[in-house]
Amino acid sequence: MKAVLDTNFLVSAMNFKVDVLLELRGYEVCMTQPVIEELEAIASGNDKDAVSARLSLKLVEDKNLEIIKTKEKEADYSLLEMAKQGFAVATQDKRLKEKLKIVGSEIIFIRQKKYVVFE
């Protein structure tokens, strides 16, 4: 199964030192272009999230993760588009999780800053 990662999932994983690829073993991990663009925007800052965004971009590059171009230009809508195609979605966003439940997508998130949960 394929799993597509949201910006806030990656940034949270880096902040909490969660090994995303280890936790998602068995999934083909990919990203959407709008998520990459969000990470690049965050990475240009100087705060803790900027460092995590830079680490996330490095992970994408080092592991040669697939970047999917979508019709949608906004990250959440691109993730919903992928969910409708059968992808699992990894996110921390509460509103997006509610929309994903309606679509019937598998949702992956981090709980208690250390556990990756699959719903």
Summary of the structure (lengths in Angstrom):
residues: 119
radius of gyration: 12.9
end to end distance: 14.1
largest distance: 37.3
contacts: 376
relative contact order: 0.22
helix: 50%
strand: 20%
